[in-house]
Amino acid sequence: MALALITSTPYGVNANYHKIAELRLNPHMRISYVELWSFVSIEAREAGANPLAVHMFEWSGDEFPFQFDTNNFEIAYTKIKTLPEWSPAEDV
């Protein structure tokens, strides 16, 4: 799973493919950290290109959406899409 959304990058090139690179959870403390990498395309990612941008998200306390024994990557993508700048993103 990943997200498709055209976003600008610091390099002046648009990214259209966004994939979670890291998901760290501490359910007992109700803290999460998600790192989303942005690439020009899925082909660029699969060819080993470096990400053009890195987006970091942290949720804790009442905003902590994760649970034991669930697909937490899917939950993370869904949570990211609740943010205004990511709401137009589509699952790919």
MARKELO-416655 format. One line per field, with one value per atom (N, C-alpha, C): residue number from 1; residue in three letters; chain; x, y, z negated. Coordinates in Angstrom, 2 decimals. Last residue first. Layout:
REM residues N
i = c(NUM / ...)
aa = c(ALA / ...)
ch = c(A / ...)
c1 = c(X / ...)
c2 = c(Y / ...)
c3 = c(Z / ...)
END
This chain:
REM residues 92
i = c(92 / 92 / 92 / 91 / 91 / 91 / 90 / 90 / 90 / 89 / 89 / 89 / 88 / 88 / 88 / 87 / 87 / 87 / 86 / 86 / 86 / 85 / 85 / 85 / 84 / 84 / 84 / 83 / 83 / 83 / 82 / 82 / 82 / 81 / 81 / 81 / 80 / 80 / 80 / 79 / 79 / 79 / 78 / 78 / 78 / 77 / 77 / 77 / 76 / 76 / 76 / 75 / 75 / 75 / 74 / 74 / 74 / 73 / 73 / 73 / 72 / 72 / 72 / 71 / 71 / 71 / 70 / 70 / 70 / 69 / 69 / 69 / 68 / 68 / 68 / 67 / 67 / 67 / 66 / 66 / 66 / 65 / 65 / 65 / 64 / 64 / 64 / 63 / 63 / 63 / 62 / 62 / 62 / 61 / 61 / 61 / 60 / 60 / 60 / 59 / 59 / 59 / 58 / 58 / 58 / 57 / 57 / 57 / 56 / 56 / 56 / 55 / 55 / 55 / 54 / 54 / 54 / 53 / 53 / 53 / 52 / 52 / 52 / 51 / 51 / 51 / 50 / 50 / 50 / 49 / 49 / 49 / 48 / 48 / 48 / 47 / 47 / 47 / 46 / 46 / 46 / 45 / 45 / 45 / 44 / 44 / 44 / 43 / 43 / 43 / 42 / 42 / 42 / 41 / 41 / 41 / 40 / 40 / 40 / 39 / 39 / 39 / 38 / 38 / 38 / 37 / 37 / 37 / 36 / 36 / 36 / 35 / 35 / 35 / 34 / 34 / 34 / 33 / 33 / 33 / 32 / 32 / 32 / 31 / 31 / 31 / 30 / 30 / 30 / 29 / 29 / 29 / 28 / 28 / 28 / 27 / 27 / 27 / 26 / 26 / 26 / 25 / 25 / 25 / 24 / 24 / 24 / 23 / 23 / 23 / 22 / 22 / 22 / 21 / 21 / 21 / 20 / 20 / 20 / 19 / 19 / 19 / 18 / 18 / 18 / 17 / 17 / 17 / 16 / 16 / 16 / 15 / 15 / 15 / 14 / 14 / 14 / 13 / 13 / 13 / 12 / 12 / 12 / 11 / 11 / 11 / 10 / 10 / 10 / 9 / 9 / 9 / 8 / 8 / 8 / 7 / 7 / 7 / 6 / 6 / 6 / 5 / 5 / 5 / 4 / 4 / 4 / 3 / 3 / 3 / 2 / 2 / 2 / 1 / 1 / 1)
aa = c(VAL / VAL / VAL / ASP / ASP / ASP / GLU / GLU / GLU / ALA / ALA / ALA / PRO / PRO / PRO / SER / SER / SER / TRP / TRP / TRP / GLU / GLU / GLU / PRO / PRO / PRO / LEU / LEU / LEU / THR / THR / THR / LYS / LYS / LYS / ILE / ILE / ILE / LYS / LYS / LYS / THR / THR / THR / TYR / TYR / TYR / ALA / ALA / ALA / ILE / ILE / ILE / GLU / GLU / GLU / PHE / PHE / PHE / ASN / ASN / ASN / ASN / ASN / ASN / THR / THR / THR / ASP / ASP / ASP / PHE / PHE / PHE / GLN / GLN / GLN / PHE / PHE / PHE / PRO / PRO / PRO / PHE / PHE / PHE / GLU / GLU / GLU / ASP / ASP / ASP / GLY / GLY / GLY / SER / SER / SER / TRP / TRP / TRP / GLU / GLU / GLU / PHE / PHE / PHE / MET / MET / MET / HIS / HIS / HIS / VAL / VAL / VAL / ALA / ALA / ALA / LEU / LEU / LEU / PRO / PRO / PRO / ASN / ASN / ASN / ALA / ALA / ALA / GLY / GLY / GLY / ALA / ALA / ALA / GLU / GLU / GLU / ARG / ARG / ARG / ALA / ALA / ALA / GLU / GLU / GLU / ILE / ILE / ILE / SER / SER / SER / VAL / VAL / VAL / PHE / PHE / PHE / SER / SER / SER / TRP / TRP / TRP / LEU / LEU / LEU / GLU / GLU / GLU / VAL / VAL / VAL / TYR / TYR / TYR / SER / SER / SER / ILE / ILE / ILE / ARG / ARG / ARG / MET / MET / MET / HIS / HIS / HIS / PRO / PRO / PRO / ASN / ASN / ASN / LEU / LEU / LEU / ARG / ARG / ARG / LEU / LEU / LEU / GLU / GLU / GLU / ALA / ALA / ALA / ILE / ILE / ILE / LYS / LYS / LYS / HIS / HIS / HIS / TYR / TYR / TYR / ASN / ASN / ASN / ALA / ALA / ALA / ASN / ASN / ASN / VAL / VAL / VAL / GLY / GLY / GLY / TYR / TYR / TYR / PRO / PRO / PRO / THR / THR / THR / SER / SER / SER / THR / THR / THR / ILE / ILE / ILE / LEU / LEU / LEU / ALA / ALA / ALA / LEU / LEU / LEU / ALA / ALA / ALA / MET / MET / MET)
ch = c(A / A / A / A / A / A / A / A / A / A / A / A / A / A / A / A / A / A / A / A / A / A / A / A / A / A / A / A / A / A / A / A / A / A / A / A / A / A / A / A / A / A / A / A / A / A / A / A / A / A / A / A / A / A / A / A / A / A / A / A / A / A / A / A / A / A / A / A / A / A / A / A / A / A / A / A / A / A / A / A / A / A / A / A / A / A / A / A / A / A / A / A / A / A / A / A / A / A / A / A / A / A / A / A / A / A / A / A / A / A / A / A / A / A / A / A / A / A / A / A / A / A / A / A / A / A / A / A / A / A / A / A / A / A / A / A / A / A / A / A / A / A / A / A / A / A / A / A / A / A / A / A / A / A / A / A / A / A / A / A / A / A / A / A / A / A / A / A / A / A / A / A / A / A / A / A / A / A / A / A / A / A / A / A / A / A / A / A / A / A / A / A / A / A / A / A / A / A / A / A / A / A / A / A / A / A / A / A / A / A / A / A / A / A / A / A / A / A / A / A / A / A / A / A / A / A / A / A / A / A / A / A / A / A / A / A / A / A / A / A / A / A / A / A / A / A / A / A / A / A / A / A / A / A / A / A / A / A / A / A / A / A / A / A / A / A / A / A / A / A / A / A / A / A / A / A)
c1 = c(-2.81 / -2.29 / -1.53 / -5.26 / -4.51 / -4.06 / -4.88 / -5.56 / -4.65 / -5.31 / -4.49 / -5.35 / -6.68 / -6.97 / -6.21 / -5.61 / -6.96 / -7.27 / -3.23 / -3.17 / -4.54 / -3.81 / -2.95 / -2.85 / -5.51 / -6.01 / -5.13 / -5.45 / -4.82 / -5.19 / -6.40 / -7.31 / -6.73 / -4.35 / -5.34 / -6.39 / -3.09 / -2.43 / -3.44 / -4.94 / -4.75 / -4.09 / -4.53 / -5.85 / -5.75 / -1.85 / -2.22 / -3.58 / -2.19 / -1.34 / -1.68 / -3.81 / -4.32 / -3.51 / -1.99 / -3.25 / -3.86 / -0.10 / 0.28 / -0.97 / -1.44 / -1.14 / -0.63 / -3.67 / -2.77 / -2.47 / -3.59 / -4.27 / -3.22 / -2.64 / -3.22 / -4.04 / -3.32 / -2.64 / -3.37 / -3.67 / -4.14 / -3.26 / -3.63 / -3.17 / -3.65 / -4.00 / -5.04 / -4.76 / -3.74 / -3.08 / -4.11 / -4.98 / -4.81 / -4.19 / -4.82 / -6.12 / -6.04 / -1.39 / -2.57 / -3.85 / -0.05 / 0.03 / -1.26 / 1.70 / 0.41 / 0.57 / 3.62 / 3.60 / 2.20 / 5.27 / 4.02 / 4.16 / 7.24 / 7.19 / 5.89 / 8.37 / 7.33 / 7.25 / 10.81 / 10.48 / 9.50 / 11.46 / 11.00 / 10.69 / 12.55 / 12.69 / 12.27 / 14.44 / 13.21 / 13.51 / 16.53 / 16.36 / 15.06 / 15.74 / 15.96 / 15.81 / 15.32 / 16.29 / 16.58 / 13.34 / 14.68 / 15.74 / 11.11 / 11.53 / 12.92 / 10.98 / 11.22 / 11.75 / 10.43 / 11.64 / 11.99 / 7.96 / 9.11 / 10.42 / 6.33 / 6.61 / 7.83 / 7.77 / 6.86 / 7.21 / 9.15 / 8.53 / 7.46 / 8.40 / 9.17 / 8.43 / 8.62 / 7.99 / 8.94 / 8.01 / 8.95 / 8.21 / 7.09 / 6.57 / 7.56 / 7.16 / 7.98 / 7.52 / 5.56 / 5.47 / 6.34 / 5.14 / 5.98 / 5.92 / 3.17 / 3.51 / 4.33 / 2.12 / 2.94 / 3.25 / 1.14 / 0.24 / 0.95 / 2.59 / 2.70 / 1.77 / 1.82 / 1.67 / 1.74 / 2.46 / 1.06 / 0.86 / 4.49 / 4.59 / 3.17 / 5.75 / 4.62 / 5.03 / 6.87 / 7.25 / 6.07 / 7.53 / 6.38 / 6.81 / 8.96 / 9.16 / 7.87 / 8.08 / 9.40 / 9.63 / 5.25 / 5.75 / 7.06 / 5.33 / 5.37 / 5.90 / 4.00 / 4.40 / 4.24 / 4.26 / 4.18 / 4.77 / 4.76 / 3.41 / 3.21 / 6.46 / 6.41 / 4.96 / 7.95 / 6.79 / 6.97 / 10.83 / 10.23 / 9.05 / 12.16 / 11.44 / 10.82 / 13.24 / 14.08 / 13.39 / 11.42 / 12.45 / 13.32 / 8.31 / 9.46 / 10.47 / 4.71 / 5.98 / 7.08 / 2.65 / 3.14 / 4.44 / -0.01 / 1.05 / 1.38 / -0.46 / -0.85 / 0.30 / -1.00 / -0.75 / -1.32 / 0.45 / -0.47 / -0.02 / 0.39 / 1.07 / 0.01 / 0.84 / 0.00 / 0.89)
c2 = c(3.35 / 2.60 / 1.39 / 5.67 / 4.45 / 3.80 / 9.17 / 7.91 / 6.74 / 12.39 / 11.24 / 10.00 / 14.59 / 14.15 / 12.89 / 14.86 / 14.31 / 13.92 / 16.09 / 14.72 / 14.13 / 18.53 / 18.52 / 17.13 / 17.76 / 18.52 / 18.43 / 14.37 / 15.69 / 16.47 / 11.92 / 12.81 / 14.22 / 10.48 / 11.08 / 11.92 / 9.51 / 10.55 / 11.26 / 7.49 / 8.64 / 9.80 / 5.71 / 6.29 / 7.54 / 5.00 / 5.68 / 6.36 / 3.76 / 4.95 / 5.71 / 1.56 / 2.58 / 3.87 / 0.16 / 0.65 / 1.75 / -0.39 / 0.41 / 0.99 / -2.04 / -0.68 / 0.20 / -4.24 / -3.77 / -2.30 / -5.62 / -5.00 / -4.62 / -6.37 / -7.36 / -6.74 / -3.36 / -4.65 / -5.49 / -0.18 / -1.23 / -2.46 / 3.46 / 2.10 / 1.12 / 6.21 / 5.41 / 3.91 / 8.78 / 7.51 / 6.54 / 10.99 / 10.92 / 9.60 / 10.80 / 10.55 / 10.46 / 10.07 / 10.28 / 9.91 / 10.91 / 10.39 / 10.68 / 10.86 / 10.91 / 10.29 / 12.35 / 11.80 / 11.95 / 12.19 / 12.35 / 11.70 / 13.54 / 12.87 / 13.22 / 13.05 / 13.65 / 12.85 / 13.78 / 12.92 / 13.68 / 13.75 / 14.44 / 13.39 / 12.08 / 13.52 / 14.35 / 9.12 / 9.93 / 11.40 / 7.64 / 8.23 / 9.02 / 4.73 / 6.18 / 6.60 / 2.07 / 2.40 / 3.87 / 1.33 / 1.38 / 1.79 / 1.70 / 0.33 / 0.26 / 4.52 / 3.84 / 2.44 / 4.85 / 5.44 / 4.76 / 3.55 / 3.03 / 3.57 / 5.20 / 3.87 / 3.27 / 8.54 / 7.48 / 6.18 / 10.39 / 10.82 / 9.82 / 9.93 / 9.64 / 10.20 / 10.32 / 10.73 / 10.54 / 8.53 / 8.97 / 9.26 / 9.04 / 8.82 / 9.38 / 7.76 / 8.47 / 8.06 / 8.04 / 7.53 / 8.41 / 7.14 / 7.92 / 7.27 / 7.28 / 6.70 / 7.69 / 6.35 / 7.25 / 6.54 / 5.00 / 5.61 / 6.71 / 3.49 / 4.94 / 5.72 / 1.06 / 1.27 / 2.75 / 1.21 / 1.18 / 1.46 / 2.69 / 2.31 / 2.33 / 2.22 / 2.34 / 1.96 / 3.35 / 2.97 / 3.22 / 2.90 / 2.99 / 2.46 / 4.02 / 3.64 / 3.86 / 4.50 / 3.90 / 3.40 / 4.57 / 4.58 / 3.83 / 6.42 / 5.11 / 5.25 / 7.99 / 8.20 / 6.89 / 9.53 / 8.23 / 8.38 / 11.91 / 11.39 / 10.05 / 15.01 / 13.61 / 13.15 / 17.39 / 16.87 / 15.40 / 19.31 / 18.20 / 17.69 / 21.03 / 21.59 / 20.54 / 20.02 / 19.97 / 20.54 / 19.88 / 20.93 / 21.02 / 19.23 / 18.81 / 19.96 / 18.98 / 19.62 / 19.14 / 16.19 / 17.15 / 17.77 / 14.29 / 15.16 / 16.20 / 11.12 / 12.52 / 13.35 / 7.97 / 8.73 / 10.13 / 5.86 / 6.94 / 7.59 / 2.28 / 3.57 / 4.62 / -1.17 / 0.00 / 1.24)
c3 = c(3.38 / 4.52 / 4.03 / 2.34 / 2.05 / 3.35 / 2.85 / 3.16 / 2.80 / 1.31 / 1.69 / 1.92 / 0.35 / 1.73 / 2.15 / -2.31 / -2.11 / -0.66 / -2.87 / -2.35 / -2.03 / -3.97 / -2.79 / -2.15 / -6.23 / -5.08 / -3.82 / -7.33 / -7.37 / -6.11 / -6.80 / -7.53 / -7.63 / -5.66 / -4.75 / -5.47 / -7.93 / -7.16 / -6.26 / -8.61 / -9.51 / -8.76 / -6.48 / -6.70 / -7.57 / -6.96 / -5.71 / -5.85 / -9.50 / -9.35 / -8.07 / -8.88 / -9.80 / -9.65 / -7.29 / -6.70 / -7.58 / -9.25 / -8.09 / -7.43 / -11.04 / -11.45 / -10.31 / -11.02 / -9.99 / -10.28 / -14.39 / -13.25 / -12.21 / -16.96 / -16.04 / -14.92 / -18.80 / -18.67 / -17.63 / -17.15 / -18.03 / -17.84 / -16.74 / -16.49 / -17.55 / -16.94 / -16.30 / -16.23 / -19.17 / -18.85 / -18.26 / -20.14 / -18.68 / -18.24 / -22.89 / -22.27 / -20.75 / -22.74 / -23.57 / -22.85 / -19.50 / -20.86 / -21.60 / -16.47 / -17.13 / -18.51 / -13.98 / -15.33 / -15.88 / -10.88 / -11.60 / -12.97 / -8.32 / -9.60 / -10.32 / -5.07 / -5.90 / -7.19 / -2.76 / -3.89 / -4.76 / 0.75 / -0.46 / -1.51 / 2.55 / 2.82 / 1.61 / 1.74 / 1.67 / 1.93 / 4.27 / 2.95 / 2.92 / 6.22 / 6.08 / 4.62 / 6.85 / 5.80 / 5.64 / 8.51 / 9.11 / 8.09 / 6.95 / 7.21 / 7.84 / 7.08 / 5.81 / 6.04 / 9.81 / 9.23 / 7.91 / 10.00 / 10.75 / 10.18 / 8.56 / 8.02 / 8.71 / 8.67 / 9.11 / 8.40 / 7.15 / 8.40 / 8.81 / 3.63 / 4.84 / 6.06 / 0.15 / 1.40 / 2.58 / -2.87 / -1.84 / -0.55 / -6.15 / -4.80 / -3.80 / -9.30 / -8.32 / -6.93 / -12.39 / -11.02 / -10.12 / -15.67 / -14.78 / -13.40 / -18.67 / -17.37 / -16.56 / -21.91 / -21.09 / -19.78 / -24.22 / -23.24 / -22.45 / -25.90 / -26.14 / -25.21 / -24.81 / -26.25 / -26.61 / -22.10 / -22.51 / -23.99 / -20.28 / -21.68 / -22.23 / -17.00 / -17.91 / -19.32 / -13.91 / -15.27 / -16.19 / -10.71 / -11.58 / -12.94 / -7.71 / -9.10 / -9.87 / -5.19 / -5.33 / -6.74 / -3.25 / -4.62 / -4.67 / -0.24 / -0.89 / -2.31 / 2.51 / 1.12 / 0.35 / 5.59 / 4.92 / 3.53 / 6.77 / 6.93 / 6.21 / 6.65 / 6.25 / 6.37 / 8.85 / 8.13 / 7.80 / 8.26 / 9.00 / 8.19 / 6.64 / 7.77 / 8.68 / 4.37 / 5.56 / 6.80 / 2.31 / 2.24 / 3.48 / 4.07 / 3.26 / 3.21 / 4.17 / 4.54 / 3.59 / 5.08 / 4.10 / 4.60 / 6.03 / 6.56 / 5.51 / 4.74 / 4.62 / 5.17 / 3.59 / 4.81 / 4.61 / 1.13 / 1.48 / 2.78 / 0.61 / 0.66 / 0.99 / 0.00 / 0.00 / 0.00)
END
